[in-house]
Amino acid sequence: MPERRICSFSGEEIEPGTGMMFVRKDGSILWFKSSKTRKNQLQLKRNSRRVKWTRHYVKGGIQ
């Protein structure tokens, strides 16, 4: 049984055989479900708790 991975940005499960692994210079590993999630975190530097389509979204806002 393949390992279950969770997207670092959206919090959704990544199906086996899909997704992208990103390794930072400090050695930390980020898993992304799609290029949409990768671009939102790395290029646009968005907070996943402020983006409505993620599972990390906080409705009342974050302090």
DRENGUKE-278898 format. One line per 3 residues: number of its first residue (from 0); their letters; for each residue x negated, y negated, z negated of N, C-alpha, C. Coordinates in Angstrom, 2 decimals. Each point is the difference from the previous one (the first is absolute). Example, Ala and Ser with C-alpha at 12.3 -4.5 7.8 and 13.67 -1.06 7.14 Angstrom:
# residues 2
0	as	-13.19/5.69/-7.80/0.89/-1.19/0.00/-0.90/-1.20/0.00 | 0.35/-1.05/0.72/-0.82/-1.19/-0.06/0.77/-1.09/-0.73
***
This chain:
# residues 63
0	mpe	-0.84/1.18/0.00/0.84/-1.18/0.00/-0.88/-1.24/0.00 | 0.19/-0.92/0.96/-0.81/-1.20/0.05/0.24/-0.91/-1.21 | -1.00/-0.79/-0.27/0.07/-0.92/-1.13/0.98/-1.14/0.31
3	rri	0.81/-0.37/-1.01/0.93/-1.12/0.18/-0.72/-1.30/-0.30 | 0.11/-0.93/0.92/-0.64/-1.30/-0.20/1.05/-1.09/-0.01 | -0.26/-1.04/-0.76/0.90/-1.13/-0.12/-0.68/-1.22/0.61
6	csf	0.75/-0.78/0.77/-0.52/-1.21/0.62/-0.38/-1.01/-1.08 | -1.19/-0.58/0.11/-0.49/-0.95/-0.99/0.80/-1.29/-0.01 | 0.61/-0.37/1.11/0.75/-1.25/0.07/1.49/0.20/-0.23
9	sge	0.61/0.88/0.78/1.47/0.12/-0.05/0.48/0.96/-1.08 | -0.82/0.94/-0.43/0.41/0.97/-1.01/0.76/1.18/0.57 | 0.12/0.09/1.31/0.70/1.11/0.64/-0.94/1.17/0.21
12	eie	0.58/1.20/0.11/-0.79/1.20/0.22/-0.48/0.06/1.45 | -1.24/0.42/0.19/-0.58/0.12/1.34/0.13/1.46/0.44 | 0.58/0.21/1.18/0.15/1.36/0.51/-1.36/0.56/0.42
15	pgt	-0.20/1.31/-0.18/-1.27/0.61/0.39/-0.29/-0.20/1.48 | -1.23/-0.33/0.31/-0.42/-0.21/1.38/0.19/-1.43/0.48 | 0.51/-0.88/-0.86/0.18/-1.40/0.38/-0.68/-0.88/-1.04
18	gmm	0.03/-1.29/0.22/-0.56/-0.95/-0.96/-1.45/-0.31/0.27 | -0.52/-0.97/-0.76/-1.38/-0.45/0.15/-0.66/-0.11/-1.36 | -1.27/0.37/-0.07/-0.78/-0.16/-1.21/-0.96/-1.16/0.21
21	fvr	-0.04/-0.91/-0.98/-0.90/-1.15/0.07/-0.90/0.06/-1.23 | -1.33/-0.06/0.23/-0.96/0.05/-1.10/-0.64/-1.37/-0.12 | 0.12/-0.62/-1.17/-0.60/-1.31/-0.24/-1.49/0.15/-0.30
24	kdg	-0.71/-1.12/0.02/-1.44/0.02/-0.26/-0.34/0.52/-1.39 | 0.91/-0.21/-0.97/-0.26/0.47/-1.36/0.34/1.48/-0.18 | 0.49/0.66/1.04/0.27/1.43/-0.04/1.45/0.35/-0.30
27	sil	0.86/-0.98/-0.26/1.40/0.31/-0.26/0.71/0.36/1.30 | 0.92/0.94/-0.10/0.69/0.51/1.18/1.45/-0.47/-0.01 | 0.45/-0.53/1.13/1.38/-0.43/0.19/0.62/0.82/1.11
30	wfk	1.21/0.50/-0.24/0.74/0.75/1.02/1.14/-0.86/0.50 | 0.18/-0.04/1.33/1.06/-0.78/0.60/0.86/0.88/0.90 | 1.31/-0.22/-0.06/0.96/0.78/0.78/-0.04/-0.40/1.47
33	ssk	-0.15/-1.31/0.27/0.02/-0.49/1.37/-0.90/-1.23/0.12 | -0.15/-0.47/1.22/-0.80/-1.21/0.22/0.71/-1.22/-0.58 | 1.33/0.06/-0.11/0.76/-1.09/-0.61/-0.41/-0.19/-1.45
36	trk	-0.12/1.08/-0.75/-0.37/-0.11/-1.41/-1.47/-0.41/-0.14 | -0.86/0.52/0.87/-1.43/-0.34/-0.05/-0.21/-1.48/0.26 | 0.67/-0.54/1.01/-0.16/-1.41/0.34/0.55/-0.91/-1.09
39	nql	1.12/0.39/-0.61/0.59/-0.82/-1.05/-0.92/-0.10/-1.21 | -0.70/1.06/-0.34/-0.87/-0.05/-1.18/-1.37/-0.58/0.32 | -0.64/0.45/1.07/-1.38/-0.38/0.26/-0.15/-1.32/0.74
42	qlk	0.76/-0.20/1.06/-0.15/-1.21/0.80/0.80/-1.17/-0.55 | 1.27/0.25/-0.33/0.87/-1.07/-0.47/-0.08/-0.23/-1.50 | -0.65/0.95/-0.73/-0.21/-0.09/-1.45/1.30/-0.25/-0.76
45	rns	1.03/0.77/0.34/1.30/-0.14/-0.65/0.08/0.88/-1.25 | 0.82/-0.44/-0.94/0.25/0.76/-1.22/1.21/0.90/0.27 | -0.16/1.30/-0.22/1.09/0.94/0.32/1.22/-0.21/-0.88
48	rrv	-0.15/-0.64/-1.16/1.14/-0.25/-0.88/0.86/-1.17/0.50 | -0.49/-0.74/0.98/0.77/-1.12/0.56/0.60/0.29/1.38 | -0.29/1.18/0.55/0.49/0.38/1.32/1.20/0.93/-0.16
51	kwt	1.15/-0.38/0.54/1.26/0.71/-0.27/0.04/1.44/0.50 | -0.69/0.34/1.06/0.12/1.35/0.56/-0.89/1.02/-0.69 | -0.75/-0.38/-1.03/-0.84/0.96/-0.72/0.74/0.56/-1.21
54	rhy	-0.49/1.09/-0.55/0.58/0.58/-1.20/-0.51/-0.69/-1.26 | -1.06/-0.79/0.13/-0.55/-0.73/-1.13/0.69/-1.34/-0.21 | 0.96/-0.33/0.85/0.68/-1.30/-0.06/0.72/-0.19/-1.33
57	vkg	-0.15/-1.21/-0.57/0.66/-0.36/-1.25/1.04/-1.05/0.33 | 1.29/0.33/-0.23/1.09/-0.85/0.44/0.02/-1.36/-0.70 | -0.20/-0.03/-1.30/0.08/-1.25/-0.75/-1.21/-0.90/0.21
60	giq	-1.03/0.50/0.62/-1.23/-0.76/0.19/-1.05/0.46/-0.99 | -1.23/-0.33/0.29/-1.09/0.39/-0.89/-0.53/-1.22/-0.73 | -0.43/0.19/-1.23/-0.53/-1.11/-0.78/-1.49/-0.02/0.06
***
